[in-house]
């Protein structure tokens, strides 16, 4: 007679892999930001165990730490294309790149961060563009040129260190000291632009700007030309503005895509309850459906912003 199957035989044991999987699955979609307590509740883990797992995931790039919680990191964005796609970045940048090239007369690049590398998505320019090794589709280590460093400048330091651990050129072409690189990244972030002065591409100069979303940097653009002919003072504001324009266009595309994919809230039947102290942070509520989960959903999506806004 066969032995009876025990419950543990049909269910996976609570191993580290299982617990890490539960932590990652707490983030139901790209862009979700959760506190330690929320992740622990969703993953059904004690606070100490959840914190220990999250710190390891942060170091490996699977999770990003913010001052207000955690979100998925750069490695997670490569699984299932949950981050902005190449097409989204290219389409958002296309009109801006063309305008920047016409106004500056320089070669314009678009690069996207993919792990420890940047991939060139677009390149617009005249005859000088043919002399540059930045072919569309080519990949460079993220530290090998200023356009890659410009993306790194807007990442948390611990995430930069995780990427450098995967990079064959952790200090870039100008050295192998990560401390010097972090100082350079801080200066790029302070200025809002980076400057190429012939180190990444000999004889080439120009300016670079990041392309940012609500979750951080995903790409960068640049305008470059012969080093001795580039007017840095003239092109800097144009490149900075182009980066902001592209960032806004990309974020708008991402938000529109998320809105299409997110299921609409069920119709809310409400009843008059008078002025009550309810679930909206103790604010007076004029109308209430009596469903706390509805208030939690609206509050979490930042759909309630005015001091006296009713919930229905």
Order of alpha helices (4+ residues) and beta strands (2+ residues): alpha-alpha-alpha-alpha-beta-beta-alpha-alpha-beta-beta-beta-alpha-alpha-alpha-beta-beta-beta-alpha-beta-beta-alpha
